[in-house]
Amino acid sequence: MSKSREITVETERLLIIRRRYQAVEEWCGGCGELALMIRPDQAAAVTGHTLRAIFIDIENGRLHFRESPDGLVLVCLNSLLRTSSGTGVDK
C-alpha cells in the first residue's frame, strides 16, 4: 500500500516600489476616466511578468496605454490590475 501526502503552500506578496518616478493621474481613453498611469517596467514589477509580456498585452489591446510624442509609454494601472488578476498577462 502506498501513502500520499498533499502539501498546500499559501504565499502573500507585498511589493513596494520606491523610485523617483511617481505614477501620474491622466485620462485613460480605454477606461473613460482618470486613472493612474505607470511605466511598462513598473507594470512588469507590479505583476511579476516580463516587460515583453506587458508590451504584448499592450499590442493585443488587453492593457490601456498612452504614448507621448517623444515615445514614452504609460500603462493604465486600472487595466493592468484587471488583466493581471483575471485571465490576462502570461509570464
WOFEN-V463883 format. One line per field, one symbol per residue. phi: phi as a letter, one per 40 degrees, with the letter a starting at -180 (. if undefined). psi: psi as a letter, one per 30 degrees, with the letter a starting at -180 (. if undefined). burial: b if it has 9 or more other ideal C-beta (glycine too) atoms within 8 Angstrom, else e. A space follows every 10 residues. Layout:
# WOFEN-V463883
phi = ???
psi = ???
burial = ???
This chain:
# WOFEN-V463883
phi = .bbbbbbbbb bbbbbbbbac cbcbcacbcc cgacacbbcd cccccccgcc cccccccccc gcbcabbcdc gcbbbccdcc cccccbbcdc c
psi = kkklkkkkkk lkkkkkjjle klkkjlkjee fglklkklle eeeeeefgll eeeeeeeeeg gfkklkklfg gkkkkkeeee eeeffbgckk .
burial = eeeeeeeeee eeeeeeeeee eeeeebebee beeebbbbbb ebbbbbbebe eebbbbbbee ebbbbbeeee eebbbbbbbb ebbbeeebbe e
